[in-house]
């Protein structure tokens, strides 16, 4: 047994399973989860794969809030301007922004996660503040794509 995750949708009070994946969650959700829970997630996964029994209580933080945002390309073209990687704390919210596409690169519009220009991970104490700080940060950034 090792890390896995399940993707589901909740609609009209019922959950519908989309898929079960026999791997840790991706697209930087794993990094967000480690910071949100304040646990050594990857170490714990490796220890489980090595056959070690993990403690019943991992000491995970339970009072946090988090959010992921993926600014997406809205058209094909050359990315000529984009923010650099950043790590900062605003109003108690830890923000980590990582570009996923280099400036100068040309892409078609795929309408998939291949259109992600970057990823913003945000972790704080309450959801309203995390949402506000994330929205403000993204609104202050600029991505420019020329056909």
N, C-alpha and C positions, 0 to 999 in steps of 0.2 A: 504494500500500500504506500502511496505517496501523495503528492499534491494533485488536486483536481478541482474543477469548478463546473457549476451548472448555470446555464443561461436560461432565463425564464421571463415571461411577460405576465403581469397581473392586469386583468381586465374584468370588470363587473364583479370584483370580489373573489375571483378565482385565478389561480396560477396555471399557466400552460408552459410546460418545459419545451424549450427550443432545442437544446442539445446538452449533453454531458461531455466534458472534455477531460481526458486523463493527463492533464498537465496543469501547471499553475496558470492563473489568469495572465493575459498579456496586455499589450498596448500601454504599458507603464502603469496599469492598475495594480500590479504586484508591488511596485515601488511606493505607490500611494498607500496601499494597505499596510505595508511595513511601517511607514511613518505615522499613519493614523492610529494603529494599534500600539505603536512604540515597542515593537518586538523585533528580534533578529529573525525575520521571516525566512530568509534564504538558509540561514544556519539550521533552523528547525526543520526545513524541508530536507536538507542534506542528511541531518541526523536520522530522520524517519527512514530515508532511503538506505541508510547504513544499518537499519534494523534496531536502532535505539528506541526505547520507550520514552515518550515525551511526558513531561509532568501534566497532570490533569489541569492545573492552573498555570497558564503561560505568563501570567502577570500582564495581560494585555490591557491597555488603556480602554475605557468604555465610555468616556465622556466627550469624545471629539466629533468633529464634523469634517467632511471632505468633499471635494469636487474635482472632476477632470473636465477640461475643455480642449477640443481639437479644432483650432481655426482651419477651415477648409478652403481650398481653391474653388472658385465659382466659375472658372473658365480655363481653357487650355492656354498655354503661353509660357513665356520666360518670367521667372520670378526675379524681379530686379531690385526689390527692397523688402527686407524682412528684419524683425528684431533678432538680436543676438541672444545667446543663452543668458539667463538671469536667475539669481537666487536671492530672495529678499523676504523680509517680514514687514507686513503692513497691518496695523491694528490687531496684532496678535495672530495674524494669519500668515503661515509660512507658504510662500509661493516659489515654485520651481518651474521655469519655462525652458523648454528645450526645442530648438528648431529641428524639424524633420526633413526639410528640403533645403539644399544649399542655394544661396543667391546665385543667379546666372544659369540655373538649370531649367531646361524646357520640359514640360509635361503636357500630355493630353489630359482631358477631363475624363476621369474614370467613373465617377459617382460611387466610389468605394473608399476604404481607408487609405488607398494610395493617393487620395487628394489631400490628406492631412498636410498642413504646412508646418505645424508645430503642435506641442502638447503643453498644457498648463496644469500642473498639479497644485492643489491648494488644500491645506490642512489647518484647522483652527478649533476653537472651542464651541462655536455655535453656527448653525447652518446659515442663518440670515447674514451674519458678518462674512462668512466664507463666500457666499454667493455675491454679496455686494463688492467685496474686495476683488474677486475674480473678474466680475463684469467691468469694474473700473479699470483694472489692469489691461484687459483685452481691448477696451475702448481707446486706450491711450497708445496702442501699438499700431503699426502700419505694415501691411503686406501689399505689395503692388505687383501685379502680373500684367505684362504687355503681350498682346497677341503675336 
